[in-house]
Amino acid sequence: MSKLSNSQNNLLQGDDLSMFSDLDVKYTISSRSWLNKMTIEDYVKKFFPYIKLDQVESLFGFSDQVSMLYGGRSITPQSLLSKGNVAEIYNSKLGLSLTLTNHFFDEESYQNSYDLLSEHHKEGNSVVCENDELAKRIKQDFPLYKTKASLIKNLNSYKKVVAALDIYDHVVIPMDLNDDDDFLQSLPSKDRIIVFGNGNCAYNCHARICYKHISKKITGLKGLKHSCSKQISPREKLGHIFFDLKKLKDFGFTHFKLVPSPVTLKAEKKAQKNERIFLDVIKTYKESVYIYSFPKSGRTWFRYILANYLNLYFDLGINIDLHTMFTLIPNDGAGALKGIGAYKYVQDSRFPAIIASHKTLNLSKTNTNKVILLRQVYDVMVSDYFQHVHLLNKFKGTISEFIRSKNSSLYGYCKFINSINSIENKGNNLFISYESMHENITDVIEQSLTYLDIPIDRNIINESVALSTFDKMKKSEQENGLAGRAPQQYCSNGARIRQGKVNNYRHYLSKTDIEYIEFFCTKNLTDSSKILLGKMNIDYVLEGKLQHNDNR
């Protein structure tokens, strides 16, 4: 983050971004860095870690239906939101804000974009425009959209803002105007004004010739000679800057626009490249097997037992805890603490590389063997709630509020189960459940070792299970902490290793909570997903079997 000493600006001085998580503040965030296979929660966590998902009202960007009305940024395959991305936005109860900020508007480009506008014409969605005629036409033909006057309009005077408010539902103030206290305080209808909470190069670029250049390229017109003003008017490189949100909120603004850091995007792309390199190296020595699971489905317990077994059977001499198990069974990703970068047995061909992942399954990995671990949705939601409240400190409220909120992973759970159908009949995959682990853990581990082509020693299985009880894992977490997290004052509901029980949801969920989850899963799970859960004896429809806390 840039730290400037100039007292005339409203840039944040220092690194304290706590004000950004104020729940009274709402955001529209750029989707430009949303990489493939990221969930929306992962995207916010990665690129906007200083805010909460519940604060996000909409994401702005391009859908995969290309339009000549798009503007602001060049259209590339990476910049387009897939149908899956858009579905996730809608299922997370967020709005889609289409950036139709092209300078040039004609009837042909409008008609060619009619299907795009029709498809997303719904309450909660919006369009961002530079051209007033386009905004008026959309308001006339598609009245459910909210219209937003773009930064590109450069509304840099009180008169321009007032005129724009007569046309648009909301207006965006250029980020360099964040430094003009008199201007900001003078503005009317602050509930309709969107202010930048952070920024990149547009902050100290007053020419902004790139926007018109991009508009021309998209519409097929000849572009400008120079596509960026820094080529003709060099400026100071400030990097990714943040504004003093507390001061701006004190002025009366509560709606802000956020863009991702280019540095974070570069680092994320580098991490993905490094992961591919690591996997290529591993392939020269051994096979890889993935453990796929949805978060809070018992992966830590399963992995802890396997790590103890590998350690004992192959006499590796490791003291297995919640740090060292990643050296034997890492997460996907290239991280050095928990990712493939932590893996220390690349050249040991006696056992396969076992890699754990929470990603939704996809056809690109259908040739890789997979252990797929599933768990009943009700217990997953309860565990997810306690993690968000205590461990992640990302939610404040009741469990009933949580499961109905954007923070809940209820939609993500359904998406994960549905993704299994793309690979269920492709390759030799092993399906296990958290419930079956509780019923007979030694049988599940023996079955898993057979699948992994690792020799079986029942005495070592029993010893590994004994070393991996919930009490022993809790003690390890309490004394040593987690990988990347130092030991903290122990809180049973805030621990990674919590209770590890089956059907424990009945102590936390009311009858209406259970009915809501059941209805949501019935609506969002595919028919084949419902059949798969039935085969696994995993209930999502409880019917007359409702178990809940009657005192709630």
C-alpha positions in Angstrom: 0.0 0.0 0.0 1.2 3.5 -0.8 1.7 5.8 2.2 1.9 9.4 1.3 2.6 12.2 3.7 0.9 15.0 1.7 -1.6 16.5 4.1 -3.8 17.7 1.2 -5.0 14.2 0.3 -7.4 11.8 1.8 -5.3 8.7 1.3 -5.1 6.4 4.2 -2.0 6.9 6.3 -0.8 3.6 7.7 -2.0 0.0 7.3 -5.1 -0.1 9.4 -8.0 -1.2 7.1 -10.4 -2.1 9.9 -12.8 0.6 9.0 -13.5 -1.1 5.7 -15.2 -4.0 7.5 -17.8 -1.6 9.1 -21.1 -3.4 8.3 -22.8 0.0 7.6 -20.5 0.4 4.6 -21.6 -1.3 1.3 -19.5 -2.1 -1.8 -19.6 -2.8 -5.4 -16.5 -4.6 -6.4 -14.7 -5.3 -9.6 -14.8 -8.8 -11.0 -11.8 -8.2 -13.3 -9.5 -10.6 -11.3 -12.0 -13.4 -10.7 -9.9 -16.4 -11.9 -11.3 -19.7 -13.0 -12.6 -22.1 -10.4 -12.6 -19.5 -7.6 -15.8 -19.4 -5.5 -17.1 -15.9 -4.9 -16.1 -16.3 -1.2 -12.5 -17.2 -2.3 -12.4 -14.2 -4.6 -13.4 -11.8 -1.9 -11.0 -13.4 0.6 -8.1 -13.3 -1.9 -8.5 -9.8 -3.4 -10.5 -7.9 -0.8 -9.6 -9.6 2.5 -10.3 -6.4 4.5 -14.1 -6.6 3.9 -16.9 -9.1 4.7 -18.9 -10.8 2.0 -22.1 -9.5 3.6 -21.0 -5.9 2.7 -20.9 -6.7 -1.0 -23.9 -5.5 -3.0 -22.8 -6.2 -6.5 -19.9 -7.1 -8.8 -19.2 -5.0 -11.9 -17.7 -6.3 -15.1 -18.5 -8.1 -18.4 -20.6 -11.3 -18.8 -19.5 -13.8 -21.4 -22.0 -12.3 -23.9 -19.7 -9.9 -25.7 -21.2 -6.5 -26.4 -20.0 -3.5 -28.3 -21.4 -1.4 -25.5 -18.7 -2.6 -23.1 -16.0 -0.2 -22.2 -13.5 0.8 -19.5 -11.3 -2.2 -19.9 -10.2 -4.3 -22.9 -12.3 -7.5 -23.5 -10.2 -10.6 -23.0 -11.3 -14.2 -22.3 -10.0 -13.8 -18.8 -12.1 -10.6 -18.2 -15.4 -12.3 -19.0 -17.6 -13.7 -16.3 -18.6 -17.3 -17.2 -22.2 -18.5 -16.8 -21.1 -20.3 -13.7 -19.7 -17.1 -12.2 -22.9 -15.3 -13.0 -25.0 -18.1 -11.4 -22.8 -17.9 -8.3 -23.4 -14.1 -8.1 -27.1 -14.6 -8.3 -27.2 -17.6 -5.8 -25.1 -15.5 -3.4 -27.9 -12.9 -3.5 -25.6 -10.3 -5.1 -26.2 -8.0 -8.1 -24.5 -8.0 -11.4 -23.4 -4.6 -12.6 -22.7 -4.5 -16.4 -20.1 -2.0 -17.4 -21.6 -0.6 -20.6 -19.2 2.4 -20.5 -18.4 2.7 -24.2 -18.3 6.3 -25.4 -20.1 5.4 -28.6 -23.7 4.5 -28.8 -25.7 3.7 -31.9 -28.8 1.7 -32.7 -27.0 -1.3 -34.1 -24.8 -1.8 -31.1 -27.8 -1.4 -28.9 -29.9 -4.0 -30.8 -27.0 -6.4 -30.8 -26.9 -6.1 -27.0 -30.6 -6.6 -26.5 -30.3 -10.3 -25.6 -27.6 -9.5 -23.0 -29.8 -6.7 -21.4 -32.9 -9.0 -21.5 -31.1 -11.9 -19.8 -29.9 -9.9 -16.8 -32.9 -7.6 -16.5 -33.9 -8.2 -12.9 -34.1 -6.4 -9.6 -30.7 -5.9 -8.0 -28.8 -5.6 -11.2 -27.5 -2.4 -12.7 -25.7 -0.9 -15.7 -22.8 1.5 -15.6 -22.8 4.0 -18.5 -20.7 6.8 -19.9 -23.1 7.7 -22.6 -26.3 9.5 -21.3 -28.4 8.4 -24.4 -27.6 4.8 -23.7 -28.6 5.2 -20.0 -31.9 6.8 -20.9 -32.7 4.1 -23.5 -32.0 1.4 -20.9 -34.2 3.1 -18.3 -37.0 3.2 -20.9 -36.7 -0.4 -22.2 -35.4 -2.2 -19.1 -36.7 -0.3 -16.0 -35.6 -2.9 -13.4 -32.0 -2.0 -14.0 -30.4 0.7 -11.8 -28.3 3.1 -13.8 -24.9 4.3 -12.6 -22.9 7.2 -14.1 -19.4 6.0 -14.7 -16.1 7.4 -13.3 -15.3 7.9 -17.0 -17.9 10.7 -17.2 -15.5 12.7 -15.0 -18.2 14.4 -12.9 -15.8 16.8 -11.4 -18.1 19.7 -10.4 -21.2 20.2 -8.4 -23.1 21.2 -11.5 -22.1 18.0 -13.4 -23.1 15.8 -10.5 -26.5 17.4 -10.1 -27.2 17.1 -13.8 -26.2 13.4 -13.7 -28.5 12.7 -10.8 -31.4 13.8 -13.0 -30.5 11.0 -15.4 -28.9 8.2 -13.3 -30.0 6.4 -10.1 -26.4 6.6 -8.9 -23.3 8.5 -9.8 -19.6 7.5 -9.4 -17.2 10.3 -8.3 -13.7 10.2 -9.9 -11.2 9.0 -7.4 -9.0 12.1 -7.5 -12.0 14.1 -6.2 -11.8 12.1 -3.0 -9.2 14.7 -1.9 -11.5 17.7 -2.3 -13.3 18.0 1.1 -15.3 21.0 0.1 -16.6 19.3 -3.1 -17.5 16.1 -1.3 -19.3 17.8 1.6 -21.3 20.0 -0.8 -22.8 17.1 -2.8 -26.5 16.3 -2.5 -28.1 12.9 -2.2 -25.1 11.2 -0.8 -27.1 7.9 -0.6 -27.0 7.9 -4.4 -23.3 8.7 -4.7 -20.6 6.0 -5.0 -17.1 6.9 -3.9 -13.9 4.9 -4.6 -12.6 3.2 -1.4 -9.3 2.3 -3.1 -7.7 2.8 -6.5 -4.8 2.1 -8.9 -3.4 4.2 -11.7 -6.6 6.3 -12.4 -6.0 8.2 -9.1 -3.1 10.4 -10.4 -3.9 10.1 -14.1 -5.9 13.2 -15.2 -5.9 12.5 -18.9 -7.3 8.9 -18.8 -7.1 8.6 -22.6 -7.1 4.8 -22.3 -10.9 4.7 -21.8 -11.7 6.3 -25.2 -9.0 4.2 -26.9 -10.6 1.1 -25.5 -14.1 2.2 -26.6 -12.8 2.7 -30.1 -11.1 -0.7 -30.3 -14.3 -2.4 -29.1 -16.5 -0.7 -31.6 -14.0 -1.3 -34.4 -12.9 2.3 -34.8 -9.3 3.3 -35.2 -7.8 3.7 -31.8 -5.8 6.6 -30.5 -2.1 7.0 -31.3 -1.3 6.6 -27.5 -3.3 4.2 -25.4 -2.0 5.4 -22.1 -1.1 8.9 -20.9 2.0 7.7 -19.1 3.6 7.3 -22.5 3.4 11.1 -23.1 3.1 12.4 -19.5 5.0 10.3 -17.0 3.5 10.2 -13.5 4.5 9.0 -10.1 3.9 5.3 -9.5 1.7 5.1 -6.4 0.7 1.5 -6.6 -2.5 0.3 -4.9 -3.8 3.1 -2.7 -6.6 3.2 -0.1 -8.7 6.2 1.0 -9.5 7.3 4.5 -12.9 5.6 4.7 -13.7 6.8 8.1 -13.4 10.4 7.0 -15.5 9.7 3.8 -18.2 8.0 5.9 -18.2 11.0 8.3 -19.0 13.1 5.2 -22.1 10.9 4.7 -21.0 8.4 2.1 -21.8 4.7 2.7 -21.5 3.2 -0.8 -18.0 2.6 -2.1 -16.4 1.0 -5.2 -13.4 -1.3 -4.8 -10.9 -2.6 -7.4 -8.4 -5.4 -6.9 -4.7 -4.9 -6.4 -2.7 -5.7 -9.6 0.1 -7.0 -7.4 -2.3 -9.6 -5.8 -3.4 -10.7 -9.2 0.1 -11.1 -10.4 1.0 -13.1 -7.3 -2.0 -15.3 -7.7 -1.2 -16.0 -11.3 2.4 -16.8 -10.3 1.1 -19.1 -7.6 -1.0 -21.0 -10.1 2.0 -21.3 -12.4 4.2 -22.5 -9.6 1.5 -25.1 -8.7 1.6 -26.5 -12.3 5.4 -26.6 -12.1 5.4 -28.5 -8.8 2.9 -31.0 -10.2 5.0 -31.5 -13.3 8.0 -32.3 -11.1 6.0 -34.7 -9.0 4.8 -36.6 -12.1 8.4 -37.5 -12.9 8.6 -39.5 -9.7 5.2 -40.8 -8.7 1.4 -40.7 -9.3 -0.8 -38.1 -7.7 -4.1 -38.7 -6.0 -6.5 -36.0 -4.9 -8.7 -35.9 -1.8 -11.7 -33.7 -2.7 -14.1 -32.5 0.0 -16.3 -29.5 0.8 -15.0 -27.5 3.7 -16.0 -28.7 7.2 -16.6 -32.3 5.9 -13.9 -34.0 8.1 -10.9 -33.7 5.8 -8.5 -32.8 8.7 -9.4 -36.0 10.6 -9.1 -38.2 7.5 -5.8 -36.6 6.5 -4.4 -36.7 10.0 -4.9 -40.5 10.2 -3.4 -41.1 6.7 -0.4 -38.9 7.7 0.2 -41.0 10.8 -0.1 -44.2 8.8 2.4 -43.1 6.2 4.7 -41.9 8.9 4.6 -45.2 10.8 4.5 -47.6 8.0 7.3 -46.0 6.0 9.3 -45.1 9.2 9.6 -41.4 8.2 10.3 -40.2 11.7 7.9 -37.2 11.7 6.1 -35.9 14.8 2.7 -35.5 13.2 0.8 -32.4 14.2 -1.4 -29.8 12.4 1.8 -28.3 10.9 3.8 -31.3 9.8 0.9 -33.3 8.2 1.1 -30.9 5.3 4.6 -32.1 4.5 3.1 -35.5 3.8 -0.4 -34.6 2.5 -0.4 -31.0 1.3 -3.3 -28.8 0.0 -3.4 -27.9 -3.6 -1.8 -24.6 -4.5 1.8 -23.7 -4.3 1.9 -22.4 -0.7 5.0 -23.2 1.4 3.2 -23.8 4.6 0.2 -25.9 3.6 0.4 -26.2 -0.2 2.4 -28.4 -2.5 5.5 -26.2 -1.7 5.4 -27.9 1.8 5.6 -31.4 0.3 8.9 -33.1 1.3 8.5 -36.5 -0.3 8.6 -35.8 -4.0 11.3 -38.4 -4.7 9.9 -41.1 -2.4 8.2 -43.4 -4.8 6.9 -45.8 -2.2 3.6 -44.0 -1.9 1.7 -41.6 -4.1 1.5 -37.8 -3.7 -1.8 -37.3 -1.9 -3.1 -33.8 -2.4 -6.1 -32.3 -0.6 -8.5 -29.9 -2.3 -11.7 -28.0 -1.6 -12.2 -27.1 -5.3 -15.3 -28.1 -7.2 -14.5 -31.1 -9.4 -14.0 -30.5 -13.1 -13.4 -32.4 -16.2 -9.8 -31.2 -16.5 -8.7 -33.6 -13.8 -10.8 -36.6 -14.8 -7.7 -38.7 -15.4 -6.5 -38.1 -11.9 -7.5 -40.6 -9.2 -9.7 -39.1 -6.5 -10.9 -39.9 -3.1 -14.2 -37.9 -2.6 -15.2 -37.2 1.0 -18.8 -36.2 1.6 -20.7 -35.1 4.7 -24.4 -34.3 5.6 -25.2 -30.7 4.9 -26.8 -29.9 8.3 -23.6 -30.6 10.3 -21.5 -28.9 7.6 -23.6 -25.7 8.0 -23.2 -25.7 11.8 -19.5 -26.2 11.6 -19.2 -23.6 8.9 -21.1 -21.1 11.2 -18.7 -21.6 14.1 -15.7 -21.2 11.9 -17.0 -17.9 10.4 -17.9 -16.5 13.9 -14.9 -17.7 16.0 -12.0 -18.8 13.8 -12.3 -16.4 10.9 -14.2 -13.6 12.7 -16.2 -12.9 9.6 -19.7 -13.1 10.8 -21.7 -11.7 13.8 -25.2 -12.9 14.3 -27.3 -16.0 15.0 -26.9 -19.3 13.2 -30.4 -18.7 11.6 -29.1 -15.5 10.2 -25.9 -17.1 9.0 -27.4 -19.9 6.9 -29.6 -17.4 5.1 -26.7 -14.9 4.5 -24.1 -14.5 1.7 -21.5 -15.8 4.1 -23.1 -19.2 4.4 -21.7 -21.8 2.1 -25.0 -23.5 1.4 -25.0 -22.7 -2.3 -21.3 -23.7 -2.4 -22.2 -27.1 -0.9 -24.8 -27.7 -3.6 -22.4 -26.6 -6.3 -19.7 -29.0 -5.0 -22.0 -32.0 -4.9 -23.3 -31.1 -8.4 -19.8 -30.9 -9.7 -19.2 -34.5 -8.7 -21.6 -35.6 -11.4 -19.2 -34.5 -14.1 -16.7 -37.1 -13.0 -18.7 -39.7 -11.1 -18.6 -42.3 -14.0 -15.2 -41.2 -15.3 -12.2 -43.0 -13.9 -11.9 -45.1 -10.8 -13.0 -42.8 -8.0 -13.4 -43.7 -4.3 -16.4 -42.2 -2.4 -16.3 -42.1 1.4 -18.4 -40.2 3.9 -17.8 -38.6 7.2 -20.7 -40.6 8.6 -19.1 -43.9 7.5 -15.8 -42.8 9.1 -17.6 -42.5 12.5 -19.4 -45.8 12.0 -16.2 -47.8 11.2 -13.1 -45.7 10.8 -10.7 -48.7 10.4 -12.7 -50.1 7.5 -12.7 -46.7 5.8 -9.0 -46.3 6.2 -8.3 -49.8 5.0 -10.5 -49.2 2.0 -8.7 -45.9 1.3 -5.2 -47.5 1.6 -6.2 -50.2 -0.9 -7.4 -47.5 -3.3 -4.1 -45.6 -2.8 -2.1 -48.8 -3.5 -0.4 -48.5 -0.1 0.4 -51.7 1.8 -2.0 -52.5 4.7 -0.9 -53.2 8.2 -3.9 -53.4 10.5 -1.9 -52.9 13.6 -0.5 -49.7 12.2 -4.1 -48.6 11.1 -5.2 -49.1 14.7 -2.2 -47.2 16.1 -2.8 -44.3 13.5 -6.4 -44.1 14.5 -5.5 -44.0 18.2 -3.0 -41.2 17.5 -5.7 -39.2 15.6 -8.5 -39.0 18.1 -10.3 -35.7 18.4 -9.0 -35.2 21.9 -5.4 -35.6 20.7 -5.9 -33.4 17.7 -7.5 -30.7 19.9 -4.5 -30.9 22.3 -2.2 -30.5 19.3 -4.1 -27.4 18.1 -4.1 -26.0 21.6 -0.4 -26.5 22.2 1.0 -25.9 18.7 -1.6 -24.0 16.8 -2.3 -24.6 13.1 -0.1 -24.2 10.0 0.1 -20.4 9.5 -1.7 -19.7 12.8 0.1 -19.6 16.2 -1.4 -21.1 19.3 -4.2 -18.8 20.7 -6.4 -18.9 23.8 -8.4 -22.0 23.2 -12.1 -21.7 22.5 -13.9 -25.0 21.7 -16.3 -23.5 19.2 -13.6 -21.4 17.7 -11.1 -24.2 17.2 -10.4 -26.0 13.8 -10.9 -29.3 15.7 -14.3 -28.7 17.2 -16.5 -31.6 18.2 -16.5 -34.0 15.3 -19.9 -35.5 15.9 -22.6 -36.8 13.6 -26.1 -35.3 13.7 -24.9 -32.7 16.2 -26.9 -30.1 14.2 -30.0 -30.9 16.3 -28.5 -28.9 19.2 -28.1 -25.7 17.1 -30.7 -25.7 14.2 -34.4 -24.9 14.7 -37.1 -26.7 12.8 -37.4 -23.7 10.4 -33.6 -23.7 9.9 -33.7 -27.3 8.9 -36.6 -26.8 6.6 -34.9 -23.8 5.0 -31.7 -25.9 4.3 -33.8 -28.8 3.0 -35.8 -26.5 0.7 -32.6 -24.9 -0.6 -30.9 -28.3 -1.3 -34.1 -29.6 -2.9 -34.1 -26.6 -5.3 -30.4 -26.4 -6.0 -29.1 -30.0 -6.1 -29.4 -31.8 -9.5 -31.4 -35.1 -9.7 -28.1 -37.1 -10.1 -26.7 -35.4 -7.0 -29.7 -36.4 -5.0 -29.3 -40.0 -6.2 -25.6 -39.9 -5.3 -26.3 -38.7 -1.8 -29.0 -41.5 -1.5 -26.4 -44.1 -2.5 -24.0 -42.7 0.2 -26.8 -42.8 2.8 -26.4 -39.0 3.3 -29.6 -37.3 4.2 -30.6 -33.9 2.9 -34.3 -34.5 3.1 -35.2 -35.4 6.7 -39.0 -35.6 6.3 -40.4 -37.2 9.5 -36.9 -37.6 10.8 -36.5 -34.0 11.9 -34.1 -33.7 14.8 -33.7 -30.2 16.3 -33.5 -28.3 19.5 -37.2 -27.8 20.6 -36.1 -25.0 23.0 -34.9 -22.7 20.2 
